[in-house]
């Protein structure tokens, strides 16, 4: 954030508002807490507010549960990365608090759930702590048998209050996100959101407001890297795709399967990795700009056919969305694990361009 500071309020007076140009917010919890939803709402709001935004997240390679984070950097000017150190940490659990407080800037703000977090006295000197019974207040707001389901939306309300975010736009985003579900889900989400937005941030003496962004003469879109790759392929003229599902390539595959027919193209889900690259070679030979893709072990399976394309002088595009390796690897973790196989994976002299 811009040069601002926060300190505990002894007078209980209303917090002052400081204008800022950017902020880095890290949300830490477990994968079932919906923290990706919080970050997604903040990112889409930034896109609709003529701000720039970049994010990153981690998802555990487990069926259910496990620590997860979402970091979002919002700026009124140019934003070129998701940021290193955070200005604000929202911690749902003790492991979230202890594992990520080192990611905060000095004098950064920790919003923590007092139902699950016991702050460390030695850290109170370096970071401004704001304790809120997030789980209890969510249950109180929604009632019934909700337990603490919805605490992510309650926390979104807290962040919206803290940064004076656009309330009508966030309400519209909540309606869009949950509108296709049962009406009670939308109602409960709005109840939780307004409870968080209306909560008094007791010992926080400073809130924040982004300075106005420069007006743009065109609409903005918010998308992740896989979506950008998928739409970029279509814009570049790709009209045929073939693939086999594997995380994290599957996102691009599903996008191409949905979007290519709108532009006179087609996408085929094949029975295996070898069939998918072979189909792409056939489509390219027939005159289409063709793409296939995979990750890690799938790229290894495509190696012989990639050499075949080189030998036959048939151009194809192979998208490699890397995951942690070796072998089957870790589907939801990232690593620059395929650089060598991308450059050297194959026998004999088969030229390729590696971007």
C-alpha positions, 0 to 999 in steps of 0.5 A: 500500500502507499505510505500508510500506518495502522495502530491500535485505537484506545479511544474507540473513535471511527477509523480514518480513511487513507488513500492508496494506489495499491494493496496486496491481500493474502487469504489463508485457510483450508481448501474447503473454506472457499478462499478462492471465491474471496479472491475471485470476487476481489479480482472481478471487482477490480476488473469492473472498477478500471483497476489492474489486478494480478493473483496467485493461489495454491491448492493442495493435492488432496481429495478434501481439505489441506492448507490453501492460499489466495493472494491478490494485488489490486492497483489503481495503476499498472500491476505487473505481478501478484506481489511478494510481501502482503499488506493484509493477511486474513488468517482462518486458522492457527496454521494459516496465521503461523505459516503466513505471517512472515509474508506480511510487510512490517506493520502489516495488518493481520485479520484473524478468526478468534474462534481458531487463532491464538496470536503470538505475543512476540509478533504483536510488536511487528504486525497490527492484529485485528481479531474477529470471531469470524466463524461465530459471527457467520453462524449468527448471521445465517442461522439455522444449521449453516455452521460456519459455511459462508465465512468466506463471504463474511470475510469478503464483507470485512475486506470490502469495509476495510478498503471501502470497496464498491458495495453495489458491484460486489452485491451484483457479483454475488448474485451472478456467482450464486444466481443459478443455485437455490434462492436460499443460497443467494440470501444466505450469501448476502446475509453473511456479506452484509454482516461482515460489511457492517461489522465494526473493525474495533481496534483498526484506526485506519481504513483505506480507499483506492485512488481513482484509476485512469479511465479506459476507452475499452472494457477490461476482462479478468482471466487466469493464464490458462484462459488467456492461453486458450483465447490467444490460440483462437485469436491466432487462428487455431481451428482444431484441437485434440487432447486428453484430460490432465491437470492443469492442461484440462482448463485449456482443453475445456475452454477450446472444446466450448469456444472453438465451434463458435469460430468454425472450429472443433475439438476432440477429446481423445482416448490417450495422449498419443492419439491426441497429438496424432490427430493434431498432426492429421488436422495440420496436414489437412490444412488446419492450424492445430493444437494439442497439449498436456503436462509432464507425463503426457508430454513424455508420451507425445515425444515420438509423435512430436518427432514424427511431425518434425520428420514429416515437416507438419507444423503443430502447436503443443501446449505444455502446462507444467506441473510438479514432477517427476512421474505422475507428479503433483497435479495442483503444484507448479514447477518448471519441470518440463523445460528439458523435455520440451527442448531435448525430448526426442531422438534424432534431429527434429527442430522445434521452437520452444517458447 
